[in-house]
Amino acid sequence: MHINNISPQKLTNYLKELDNDLFCEKLSYYFNELNAAHPFREGNGRTLRAFFDILAEQAGYRLDWNKVSKKIYLDANVQGFEHGNYEKMEQLFKKIVVPFSKFHSLTVDNLLSNDELTNQLKLYVSKQVQLTEIMKQKNALLIKKSTSLKNINEKVKTITDEIKKIGKGILFQADVQAFLKNPDHILLQKRSRFSDIHERFQENDMRKTDILTILLHIKNNARYASQANDKNHSHSRGR
């Protein structure tokens, strides 16, 4: 095959076997070039980030977009698109690129060294306990056929939405995603009740089995929600 028929990405072996600095330099170049081409009218940025997440993963890296603000990200895009300055994007990638080798050694202790994540886990458990109590009230009212069900249902919806939002914030963290991909970390025979976990958290007793219980609960809920959305979309197209 003539070399002109081979994509630039293939010529560079899809950015594999590069050191961190060179990887970020190449990644910046391709990101800015594709961004300038703007292949999609809507969702161009989201699609590019998803594509580069996959490209980085295949090259042995992960991109943690949460490490940079939206302002820094947009400024890097503007510098590349309007001024042909790719350095801003390269510096951005140097902040968010993490080699897979780091994630292979992740433990619960590593996760709990992140104060923000720890607070999110505590909040998630607290909301789950709160939801359980409200559901008990709802069941009692159903037995009595009470007219107060409307208020209870509104509380249930509010807390459920809050739980989904917190869970999404936890699950989308790069450390958590990588942690859950390691089968050695998610072997859990017995899961604790959220009420028991909540009591231990109140005393700052954060156990490995409790952390795994929470993460697996969030992961399963996200999977069920995704399956439900796919099913609804399928029904919509069939009408």
N, C-alpha and C positions, 0 to 999 in steps of 0.2 A: 504494500500500500504506500502511495506517495505521502511524504511527510505533511503536505498541505492539507491532506484529508484527515489528519489526526488532531483532535482537540488539544488546546494548550494544557488543559487539566491532565489529559492522558500523558502528554509529553513530560510532565513533572510528576508522574506516578501518583496523581491525585493527592499531592502534598504529603505523601508518606515518607517516613524516615528522615524528617527534617528536624533540626534542633528548634528550640522554642522561638528564638529571635527570627530565624529565617522563615519558620512556619507563619508567624504573625505578619511578616513582611509580605509574603505571598498571599496570605488570606486577605490582607488589606487591599492588595492590588485587584484581586478577582471580585471582592465585594464591591469596591467602588466602580469597577467596570460594568458589572451586572446592574448595579444601582443606576448608573448613567443610561444604560440601555432601557431600563424601566419596562420590562416585558409585560407587566400586568397593570391594568387600569386601576383596579382596586386590590388591596391586600399585598402590594408589592413588597413592603418592608417585612411583613409577617412571613411571607413566602421565602424571602431571601434568608431571614434568620433561621427558618426551619431547614432550608437547604444547607446552610453552612453548619448548622448543628450536626447534620448527618455527615457532611464532608469531614468535619473535625473529628467526629467519633470514629470514622473509618481510618483516620490517620493517627489515632491513639490519643486524642485530646478531647476535652469537654469544654463547652463555652458556657460560662455562668454569667448571663446577661444581667442578673440582679446586682452584680458588683459595680455597675455604672448607672448613672442617672439618665433619665430620658433626655435631659438637656445636653449632656455630654455626647450621647448617641446621635442626637439630631445635628449638633454642631459638627461632629465628624463627618456626617453625611453631606452637610452643606459644603464643608471645606473640600471634600472629594469631588462633589458634583459640579460646584460652581467655580472652584479655583484650581482644580487638579492637584490639590494637596492631599496626598494619601497618608501623611505622617500622623494626623489626628486619629485616623481609623486604626493605624498600626499600633499607636500607643493604647488605644481602647482595647484592642485584642490582647495586648500584653497584660492588661489588667484582668481580663476575663478568661484567658486560656489556661486550662489546668491539665497537666498530663494525667493519663489514666493511672499511672503508677501511684499517684497520691490516693486515689479512690480504692485501690486494691487493699490498702491497709486501714481503711476506715473502720472505726469501732463505735460503739455507743458513746464511749467517753469523748471521742472526737466530735460527735454530734452535739453532745451536751456542753461542749466548750463554746458553742455558739449561743450567746445569751438571748438573742432575738428568737431563735428556734425554740429554746427552752421555754420562753414566755408564751410562745404560740402553742406549744404542746400543753402547757398548763391551762391555757384559755380554752383549748379544744376540749379537754377533759371536763373542765368546769361547765361548759355549755352542754355537754352530753349528759351530765348529771342533772342539770337544770331541765333539759328536755325530758328526761325520764320522769322527773317529779310532775311536770305538767301533763305528761301522758297519763300518769296515774290519776290525776284530777279529772282528765277528760273521760277516762273509762268509768270513773265513779258517776260523772254527770250523765253519761250515756245510759247507765243502769237506771238512773232517776228520770231520764228523759228531760233533763233540765234545759231551760231557755238560755243558760249562760254559756252554751257551747260555742257560740259565735266568738266571744272574747277569747276562749281557750284556743280555738282553731287559729285565730290571728296570732296568738303567742307562739303556738307550735310552728307556724309558718315563719315567723320572724326569727326564732332561734334556729330553725332548720337552715334558713338562708345564711345566718351567721356562721353556723358550723361548716357549711359548704365553702364559704369564703375563706375561713381560717384553714380548713383542710387543703384547699387549693394552694394557699400561700405556703403551706408546709411541703406539700408534695412536689411543687415546682422548683424547690431549692435543689441545686445541682448535687450537693452532698447527699441529700435524702434519696434522690433518684438513683445515684450510683450505689448507695448503701443497699437499697432494696433489690438491685440487680444481682447482688452477691448471694447465692443460695445458702451459703454458710451462715449468713446473718439472719435469715428469716425462718429458720427451723424452730417452730414454736408448738409445743405439744398442748399446753394449757394456757388459756388466756384469762386474764383477770377481769373482774367487773370494773366498770368505770368508777363506781362509787368507792371501791377499795383503792383504786389508783389515785383518785382524788384525795382521799385521806392521807395517803403516803406523800403525795405531792405537797400537801399542806405542811408537812414536816420536812420538806426538801429531801425526801427519800425517793430518788428516781432510779428505779431498777431497770435492768436490761430487758427483762420480760415485759415490763409495763410499756417501755418505749416501743418495743416490737409490736405489742398489742395495738397501740395507737396508730402506728405507721401502717400496719396491715389493714386496720379498720378503714383508714383514709383511702388507702390504695383500692380496696375492694369497693368502697362506696363510689369512687371515681370511675371504676370499671363498670359498675352497674348503671351509673348515670349515663355513661357513654353508650352503653348498649341500648338503653331506653331511648336516647336521642336518635340513634341509628334506626331503631324500630319505628319511631314517630315519623322520621323523614321518609322511610320506606313506604309507610301508609299514605303519607301526603302525596308522594309521586304516583301512587297507585290510583288515586282518585281521578 
